[in-house]
Amino acid sequence: MDFATTTWIVCYFLVLFGLSAYGIHRFVLVFLYWKNARNEPKPLRKFEQLPKITVQLPIFNEQFVVRRLMDAVSKLEYPKELLQIQVLDDSTDETKAISEEEAQKLAEQGFDVEFIHRVDRTGFKAGALENAMGTAKGELIYILDADFVPPPDVLHEMVHFFTDEKVGVVQTRWGHMNKKFSLLTRVQALFLDGHLGVEQTARSRSGRFFNFNGTAGIWRRSTIEDAGGWQHDTLTEDLDLSYRAQMNGWRFIYLKDVVTPAELPPDMNGFKSQQHRWAKGSAQTCLKMLGPVWRSDVPLLVKLEATAHLTANFAYLLLFFLCILVNPAMHPESGWVKMVLLDLPIFVATSVSVTVFYATAQIAVNPVPWRWLREILYLPVLLALGIGMSINNGKAVLEALLGQQSDFVRTPKYGHEKSGGNKVARRKYRALRSFIPVLELMAFLYFSYLVYDALLAGNWVSAPFLMLFQIGFFMVGYGSLRPHLPRFVLGGEARA
């Protein structure tokens, strides 16, 4: 065996071992979920006198959803004298005038409203939240992003958990208003339900660290201050503050069955922009917090789970390397011994774990059998899309590792709730372009060749596996470029 072959085998094995480790971790989360499925959190008691709550609404160029947000906030069932509403508007477009007008309407309805507009966006969302703390009046801080629509009774569902002085955060589960908008939004809902239905529930109820999701939850003000406040040296300020707070002994409560509806990015570029920010911010937080976690006195199982949690997006780097190494691995001369001893266990630890994980998530959020059975039919598309995102998200992780800083790129929100959507909004708020779609389409062509080669060689076992890569890279690459293609290429109006 020559040096090149030996090097390939070692690298291939290491990549598969890493992906298998993340696959095994999914099995662990599923086990923790079912073990604690009946362990629903309950408040110690109810407040005799409700506490004052500050509702913070961080907004940046959200003209198509800001009225919907303000209308929902006006319907919150909580005493007006105990509510303060802070509109934190950093917008540079028409949104500022709209949100200021809506804030004035709330004030006319008797709400205590503060409109804060920053010209200097230092720290982006984290900076806006930290800046507002100086004038926040509530002992509890309820944060809502612009694309969320809180149900009227949501504050009463959360607030009584704070009768326990050790509780620092109460987080609700995100719902998906425009889930049926397209195939992409359906698959995004599957992705998020895995995190929100299984991961957050399993971690919360088993005593592991979990993160505030940036919105649709309440912080105790003293928890934020005790943990060092909002910091903007990562793109996921919510994950960063969550870990600092929990390491200081604060308890976090996750309410799986209390749902706050939100809007999913309806186009591929918006989805990729969001995923890039989350992946890069998560890796940045890993570099910042993993050392302190291991130096702390929290239990070993909590440290191990935190490690898996903070490094989760490194799996995209491994997927990217697998794309490079996969060609030699598909050759028939690898033999049945390798298939039984290596490929089969890897398949179980990766693909089977994904299936079990997301099926469990659908059972968790859709208890009615016919509903979750219908949703898991989209699992092959989810697998393909996850693979197709490996270049975009792998690049994000590499940027974090190399210390490359970038702005907080907002995810465009269009006010979509039904198929059809707001086409004007989609044309106005398009995510940034990059060279990544070209690489994704090149990967599609590469895997098209590998599929052809596998079929030509009679390698029927490998062909479906390779087709997941082929389809995934086509979905992501073409989906990114389609809004920018000339009309004649699409046979009509270029769709946003």
C-alpha positions as CSV (number, residue, x, y, z in Angstrom):
1,M,0.0,0.0,0.0
2,D,1.6,3.3,-1.1
3,F,1.7,6.5,1.0
4,A,-1.1,8.3,-0.9
5,T,-3.5,5.4,-0.3
6,T,-2.5,5.1,3.4
7,T,-3.1,8.8,3.8
8,W,-6.5,8.6,2.2
9,I,-7.5,5.7,4.4
10,V,-6.4,7.5,7.6
11,C,-8.2,10.7,6.6
12,Y,-11.3,9.0,5.5
13,F,-11.5,7.0,8.7
14,L,-11.0,10.1,10.8
15,V,-13.7,12.0,9.0
16,L,-16.2,9.1,9.3
17,F,-15.2,8.6,13.0
18,G,-16.0,12.3,13.7
19,L,-19.3,12.1,11.9
20,S,-20.2,8.9,13.7
21,A,-19.5,10.6,17.0
22,Y,-22.0,13.3,16.2
23,G,-24.4,10.6,15.1
24,I,-24.0,8.7,18.4
25,H,-24.6,12.0,20.2
26,R,-28.0,12.2,18.4
27,F,-28.9,8.8,19.9
28,V,-27.9,10.1,23.3
29,L,-30.2,13.1,22.9
30,V,-33.1,10.9,21.8
31,F,-32.5,8.7,24.8
32,L,-32.5,11.7,27.2
33,Y,-35.6,13.0,25.5
34,W,-37.6,9.8,26.1
35,K,-36.2,9.3,29.5
36,N,-37.4,12.7,30.6
37,A,-40.5,13.0,28.4
38,R,-42.9,13.1,31.3
39,N,-40.7,15.4,33.4
40,E,-42.5,18.5,32.4
41,P,-41.4,21.7,34.2
42,K,-43.9,23.3,36.7
43,P,-43.6,26.6,38.5
44,L,-43.0,26.5,42.2
45,R,-46.1,28.6,42.8
46,K,-47.9,31.6,41.2
47,F,-47.1,35.3,41.8
48,E,-49.5,37.0,44.1
49,Q,-48.3,40.3,42.7
50,L,-47.1,40.0,39.0
51,P,-43.6,41.5,38.3
52,K,-43.0,44.3,35.8
53,I,-41.8,43.1,32.4
54,T,-39.9,45.0,29.8
55,V,-40.6,43.8,26.2
56,Q,-37.6,44.4,24.0
57,L,-38.2,44.5,20.2
58,P,-34.8,44.5,18.4
59,I,-35.5,45.7,14.8
60,F,-33.4,46.3,11.7
61,N,-34.9,47.0,8.3
62,E,-38.1,44.9,9.0
63,Q,-40.7,47.1,7.2
64,F,-42.8,44.1,6.0
65,V,-43.3,42.5,9.5
66,V,-43.0,45.3,12.1
67,R,-46.7,46.2,12.1
68,R,-47.6,42.6,12.6
69,L,-45.2,42.4,15.6
70,M,-46.5,45.6,17.2
71,D,-50.1,44.5,16.8
72,A,-49.3,41.1,18.5
73,V,-47.5,42.9,21.4
74,S,-50.6,45.2,21.9
75,K,-52.7,42.1,22.5
76,L,-50.5,40.6,25.2
77,E,-52.7,39.7,28.2
78,Y,-50.7,41.4,30.9
79,P,-51.5,44.5,33.0
80,K,-50.5,47.6,31.0
81,E,-49.1,49.2,34.1
82,L,-46.7,46.3,34.5
83,L,-45.5,46.4,30.9
84,Q,-42.8,48.5,29.3
85,I,-42.2,48.2,25.6
86,Q,-38.8,49.1,24.2
87,V,-38.6,49.4,20.4
88,L,-34.9,49.0,19.6
89,D,-34.8,50.2,16.0
90,D,-31.4,50.4,14.2
91,S,-33.0,50.6,10.7
92,T,-31.6,52.4,7.8
93,D,-34.7,52.3,5.6
94,E,-38.4,53.0,5.8
95,T,-38.8,50.7,8.8
96,K,-37.8,53.5,11.2
97,A,-40.8,55.7,10.3
98,I,-43.1,52.7,10.4
99,S,-41.9,51.4,13.8
100,E,-42.0,54.9,15.3
101,E,-45.5,55.4,14.1
102,E,-46.6,52.0,15.5
103,A,-44.8,52.8,18.8
104,Q,-46.9,56.0,19.0
105,K,-50.1,54.0,18.5
106,L,-49.1,51.8,21.4
107,A,-48.5,54.9,23.5
108,E,-51.9,56.2,22.6
109,Q,-53.4,52.9,23.8
110,G,-51.9,53.5,27.2
111,F,-48.7,51.5,27.0
112,D,-45.4,52.6,28.4
113,V,-43.4,52.8,25.2
114,E,-39.8,53.8,24.6
115,F,-38.5,54.2,21.0
116,I,-34.7,53.9,20.7
117,H,-33.1,54.5,17.3
118,R,-29.3,54.1,17.0
119,V,-27.3,55.5,14.1
120,D,-24.2,53.7,15.2
121,R,-25.0,49.9,15.1
122,T,-22.0,48.9,17.3
123,G,-22.6,45.4,18.5
124,F,-25.6,44.9,16.2
125,K,-28.4,43.1,18.0
126,A,-26.3,42.5,21.1
127,G,-25.3,46.2,21.2
128,A,-28.9,47.3,20.9
129,L,-30.0,45.0,23.7
130,E,-27.1,46.1,26.0
131,N,-27.8,49.8,25.1
132,A,-31.4,49.4,26.2
133,M,-30.7,47.9,29.6
134,G,-29.9,51.4,30.9
135,T,-33.6,52.5,30.6
136,A,-35.3,49.1,31.0
137,K,-37.7,49.2,34.0
138,G,-38.7,45.6,34.3
139,E,-37.2,43.0,36.5
140,L,-37.9,40.6,33.7
141,I,-36.9,41.1,30.1
142,Y,-39.0,39.6,27.3
143,I,-37.2,39.6,23.9
144,L,-39.0,39.2,20.5
145,D,-37.5,39.4,17.1
146,A,-39.5,41.1,14.4
147,D,-40.7,38.0,12.6
148,F,-42.3,36.5,15.8
149,V,-46.0,36.7,16.7
150,P,-46.5,36.0,20.4
151,P,-49.9,34.5,21.5
152,P,-51.8,36.8,23.9
153,D,-51.4,34.5,26.9
154,V,-47.7,33.7,26.5
155,L,-46.5,35.9,29.4
156,H,-48.8,34.2,31.9
157,E,-47.5,30.8,30.6
158,M,-43.9,31.9,31.4
159,V,-43.8,34.4,34.2
160,H,-44.7,32.2,37.2
161,F,-41.6,30.1,36.7
162,F,-39.7,33.1,38.1
163,T,-41.1,32.5,41.5
164,D,-38.1,30.3,41.8
165,E,-35.3,32.8,42.5
166,K,-32.7,30.4,40.8
167,V,-34.5,30.6,37.4
168,G,-32.8,33.0,35.0
169,V,-34.5,32.2,31.7
170,V,-37.7,30.7,30.4
171,Q,-37.7,29.8,26.7
172,T,-40.7,28.9,24.5
173,R,-40.6,26.7,21.4
174,W,-40.7,28.4,18.0
175,G,-43.7,27.6,15.7
176,H,-43.6,28.0,11.9
177,M,-46.2,30.3,10.4
178,N,-45.2,29.7,6.8
179,K,-44.1,26.1,7.0
180,K,-46.3,25.1,4.0
181,F,-44.9,27.9,1.9
182,S,-42.5,25.7,-0.1
183,L,-40.5,22.5,0.1
184,L,-37.6,24.5,1.5
185,T,-39.7,25.9,4.4
186,R,-41.0,22.4,5.2
187,V,-37.5,21.0,5.5
188,Q,-36.4,24.0,7.5
189,A,-39.2,23.3,9.9
190,L,-37.9,19.7,10.2
191,F,-34.4,21.0,11.0
192,L,-35.6,23.4,13.6
193,D,-38.0,20.9,15.2
194,G,-35.0,18.6,15.8
195,H,-33.3,21.4,17.8
196,L,-36.4,22.8,19.4
197,G,-38.3,19.6,20.0
198,V,-35.6,17.1,21.0
199,E,-32.3,18.9,21.8
200,Q,-33.7,21.7,23.9
201,T,-36.1,19.5,25.8
202,A,-33.6,16.7,26.4
203,R,-30.9,19.2,27.7
204,S,-33.3,21.2,29.8
205,R,-35.0,18.3,31.5
206,S,-31.8,16.3,32.1
207,G,-29.9,19.1,33.8
208,R,-27.6,19.9,30.9
209,F,-26.8,23.3,29.6
210,F,-29.1,24.6,26.8
211,N,-29.3,28.0,25.1
212,F,-31.7,30.8,25.0
213,N,-32.7,31.0,21.3
214,G,-32.3,34.7,21.0
215,T,-36.0,35.5,21.0
216,A,-39.4,34.3,22.3
217,G,-38.2,34.0,25.9
218,I,-37.8,35.9,29.2
219,W,-34.6,36.7,31.0
220,R,-34.4,37.8,34.6
221,R,-32.6,41.1,34.5
222,S,-30.3,40.2,37.4
223,T,-29.2,37.1,35.5
224,I,-28.1,39.2,32.5
225,E,-26.2,41.5,34.8
226,D,-24.7,38.7,36.9
227,A,-23.4,36.9,33.7
228,G,-21.6,40.0,32.4
229,G,-24.3,41.5,30.1
230,W,-24.8,41.2,26.4
231,Q,-21.4,40.9,24.6
232,H,-20.9,41.2,20.9
233,D,-17.6,39.4,20.3
234,T,-19.6,36.5,18.7
235,L,-22.5,36.4,16.2
236,T,-24.5,34.3,18.6
237,E,-24.8,36.6,21.6
238,D,-27.7,34.5,22.9
239,L,-25.6,31.3,23.1
240,D,-22.7,33.1,24.6
241,L,-24.7,34.7,27.4
242,S,-26.6,31.5,28.1
243,Y,-23.4,29.6,28.9
244,R,-22.0,32.4,31.0
245,A,-25.3,32.5,33.0
246,Q,-25.6,28.8,33.5
247,M,-22.0,28.5,34.6
248,N,-22.9,31.0,37.3
249,G,-25.6,28.7,38.6
250,W,-28.7,30.1,37.0
251,R,-31.4,27.6,35.9
252,F,-33.0,27.7,32.5
253,I,-36.5,26.4,31.8
254,Y,-37.6,25.2,28.4
255,L,-41.4,25.0,27.6
256,K,-41.7,22.6,24.7
257,D,-45.5,22.9,24.6
258,V,-45.7,26.7,24.7
259,V,-45.3,27.8,21.1
260,T,-44.5,31.3,19.7
261,P,-45.1,31.4,15.9
262,A,-42.4,32.8,13.7
263,E,-41.5,33.1,10.0
264,L,-39.1,30.8,8.3
265,P,-36.8,32.3,5.5
266,P,-38.7,31.4,2.3
267,D,-35.7,31.6,0.0
268,M,-32.4,29.7,-0.2
269,N,-30.2,32.8,0.2
270,G,-32.0,33.9,3.3
271,F,-31.7,30.4,4.8
272,K,-28.0,30.2,4.0
273,S,-27.4,33.7,5.5
274,Q,-29.1,32.6,8.7
275,Q,-27.3,29.3,8.8
276,H,-23.9,30.9,8.1
277,R,-24.4,33.3,11.0
278,W,-25.5,30.6,13.4
279,A,-22.7,28.2,12.4
280,K,-20.0,30.9,12.7
281,G,-21.4,32.4,15.9
282,S,-21.6,28.9,17.4
283,A,-18.0,28.2,16.5
284,Q,-16.9,31.6,17.9
285,T,-18.7,30.8,21.2
286,C,-17.1,27.4,21.2
287,L,-13.6,29.0,21.0
288,K,-14.6,31.5,23.7
289,M,-16.5,29.3,26.2
290,L,-15.3,25.7,25.9
291,G,-12.2,26.3,27.9
292,P,-14.1,28.0,30.8
293,V,-16.7,25.2,30.8
294,W,-14.0,22.5,31.3
295,R,-12.2,24.6,33.9
296,S,-15.5,25.1,35.8
297,D,-16.8,22.8,38.6
298,V,-20.0,21.7,36.7
299,P,-20.6,17.9,36.5
300,L,-18.6,15.9,33.9
301,L,-21.8,14.9,32.0
302,V,-22.7,18.6,31.6
303,K,-19.2,19.3,30.3
304,L,-19.4,16.5,27.8
305,E,-22.8,17.6,26.5
306,A,-21.6,21.2,26.3
307,T,-18.7,20.1,24.2
308,A,-21.0,18.3,21.8
309,H,-23.3,21.3,21.7
310,L,-20.7,23.9,21.1
311,T,-18.8,21.9,18.5
312,A,-21.9,20.7,16.6
313,N,-21.4,22.8,13.5
314,F,-17.9,21.4,13.1
315,A,-19.8,18.4,11.6
316,Y,-20.2,20.6,8.4
317,L,-16.4,20.8,8.1
318,L,-16.3,17.0,8.3
319,L,-19.0,16.7,5.7
320,F,-17.0,19.0,3.4
321,F,-13.9,16.8,3.8
322,L,-16.1,13.7,3.2
323,C,-17.1,15.3,-0.2
324,I,-13.4,15.3,-1.1
325,L,-12.6,11.8,0.1
326,V,-15.7,10.0,-1.0
327,N,-14.7,9.1,-4.5
328,P,-12.1,6.4,-3.7
329,A,-14.3,5.1,-1.0
330,M,-16.9,4.1,-3.5
331,H,-14.7,1.8,-5.6
332,P,-15.8,-1.9,-5.5
333,E,-12.3,-3.1,-4.7
334,S,-12.8,-1.8,-1.2
335,G,-14.3,-5.2,-0.5
336,W,-17.0,-6.6,1.7
337,V,-14.9,-6.7,4.8
338,K,-14.6,-2.9,4.8
339,M,-18.4,-2.6,4.2
340,V,-19.3,-4.8,7.1
341,L,-16.6,-3.6,9.6
342,L,-16.6,0.1,8.7
343,D,-19.3,1.3,6.3
344,L,-22.3,-0.4,8.0
345,P,-21.5,0.9,11.5
346,I,-20.9,4.3,10.0
347,F,-24.2,4.2,8.2
348,V,-26.1,3.3,11.4
349,A,-24.3,6.0,13.4
350,T,-24.9,8.7,10.8
351,S,-27.9,8.2,8.5
352,V,-30.0,6.0,10.9
353,S,-29.3,8.4,13.8
354,V,-30.6,11.3,11.7
355,T,-33.8,9.4,10.9
356,V,-34.4,8.4,14.5
357,F,-33.6,11.9,15.7
358,Y,-35.9,13.8,13.4
359,A,-38.7,11.2,13.7
360,T,-38.6,11.7,17.4
361,A,-38.7,15.4,16.9
362,Q,-41.9,15.1,14.9
363,I,-43.5,12.9,17.5
364,A,-42.5,15.5,20.1
365,V,-44.1,18.4,18.3
366,N,-46.9,16.6,16.4
367,P,-48.3,13.9,18.7
368,V,-51.0,12.9,16.3
369,P,-49.6,9.9,14.4
370,W,-50.8,10.8,10.9
371,R,-49.2,14.3,11.2
372,W,-45.7,13.2,12.2
373,L,-45.8,10.3,9.8
374,R,-46.5,12.7,7.0
375,E,-43.7,15.0,8.0
376,I,-41.0,12.4,8.1
377,L,-41.6,11.6,4.5
378,Y,-39.4,14.7,3.9
379,L,-36.4,13.2,5.6
380,P,-34.5,12.3,2.4
381,V,-34.8,15.9,1.4
382,L,-33.6,17.0,4.8
383,L,-30.5,14.7,4.5
384,A,-29.8,16.1,1.0
385,L,-30.2,19.7,2.1
386,G,-27.9,19.2,5.1
387,I,-25.2,17.8,2.9
388,G,-25.7,20.7,0.4
389,M,-25.2,23.2,3.2
390,S,-21.8,21.8,4.1
391,I,-19.8,24.3,1.9
392,N,-21.7,27.3,3.2
393,N,-21.6,26.3,6.9
394,G,-18.1,24.8,6.7
395,K,-16.9,28.1,5.4
396,A,-18.6,29.8,8.4
397,V,-16.8,27.5,10.9
398,L,-13.4,28.1,9.1
399,E,-13.9,31.8,9.3
400,A,-14.5,31.5,13.1
401,L,-11.4,29.3,13.5
402,L,-9.3,31.8,11.6
403,G,-10.6,34.8,13.6
404,Q,-12.2,36.4,10.6
405,Q,-14.8,39.0,11.8
406,S,-18.0,39.8,9.9
407,D,-21.1,41.9,10.3
408,F,-24.3,40.5,11.8
409,V,-26.2,39.8,8.5
410,R,-30.0,39.9,9.1
411,T,-32.2,37.2,7.8
412,P,-34.7,38.8,5.4
413,K,-38.3,38.6,6.6
414,Y,-41.2,39.2,4.2
415,G,-44.4,38.8,6.1
416,H,-45.1,35.4,4.5
417,E,-47.8,33.2,6.0
418,K,-49.3,31.5,2.9
419,S,-48.0,30.2,-0.4
420,G,-47.4,33.1,-2.8
421,G,-46.0,35.5,-0.3
422,N,-44.9,39.1,-0.7
423,K,-43.0,39.3,-4.0
424,V,-42.2,43.0,-3.6
425,A,-40.6,42.3,-0.2
426,R,-38.5,39.4,-1.7
427,R,-37.1,41.6,-4.4
428,K,-36.3,44.3,-1.9
429,Y,-34.7,42.2,0.9
430,R,-32.4,39.8,-0.9
431,A,-29.6,38.2,1.0
432,L,-26.0,39.0,0.0
433,R,-24.5,37.2,-3.0
434,S,-21.2,35.3,-2.9
435,F,-19.1,32.9,-4.9
436,I,-20.3,29.9,-2.8
437,P,-23.2,28.9,-5.2
438,V,-20.7,28.4,-8.0
439,L,-18.7,26.0,-5.8
440,E,-22.0,24.2,-4.9
441,L,-22.9,23.7,-8.5
442,M,-19.4,22.5,-9.3
443,A,-19.9,19.9,-6.4
444,F,-23.2,19.0,-8.1
445,L,-21.4,18.2,-11.4
446,Y,-18.7,16.3,-9.5
447,F,-21.2,14.1,-7.7
448,S,-23.2,13.7,-10.9
449,Y,-20.1,12.1,-12.4
450,L,-19.6,9.9,-9.3
451,V,-23.3,8.7,-9.6
452,Y,-22.7,7.9,-13.3
453,D,-19.5,6.1,-12.5
454,A,-21.1,4.1,-9.7
455,L,-24.0,3.0,-11.9
456,L,-21.6,2.1,-14.8
457,A,-19.6,0.0,-12.4
458,G,-22.7,-1.8,-11.0
459,N,-22.1,-0.3,-7.6
460,W,-25.8,-0.1,-6.7
461,V,-25.2,0.2,-3.0
462,S,-23.2,3.4,-3.4
463,A,-25.3,5.2,-6.0
464,P,-28.2,6.3,-3.7
465,F,-25.7,7.6,-1.1
466,L,-24.0,9.6,-3.8
467,M,-27.3,10.9,-5.1
468,L,-28.0,12.6,-1.8
469,F,-24.8,14.7,-2.3
470,Q,-25.7,15.3,-5.9
471,I,-29.3,16.5,-5.1
472,G,-28.3,18.4,-2.1
473,F,-25.7,20.5,-3.9
474,F,-28.0,21.2,-6.7
475,M,-30.8,22.3,-4.4
476,V,-28.6,24.7,-2.6
477,G,-26.5,26.0,-5.5
478,Y,-29.4,26.5,-8.0
479,G,-31.7,27.8,-5.3
480,S,-29.1,30.5,-4.5
481,L,-28.6,31.6,-8.1
482,R,-32.2,31.3,-9.3
483,P,-33.3,34.8,-8.0
484,H,-30.5,36.4,-10.0
485,L,-30.9,34.5,-13.3
486,P,-32.3,36.4,-16.3
487,R,-35.9,36.0,-17.1
488,F,-35.3,34.2,-20.4
489,V,-33.4,31.4,-18.5
490,L,-36.4,30.7,-16.3
491,G,-38.9,31.0,-19.1
492,G,-40.7,34.0,-17.5
493,E,-40.3,36.5,-14.7
494,A,-37.2,35.7,-12.5
495,R,-38.6,34.7,-9.1
496,A,-37.1,36.1,-5.9
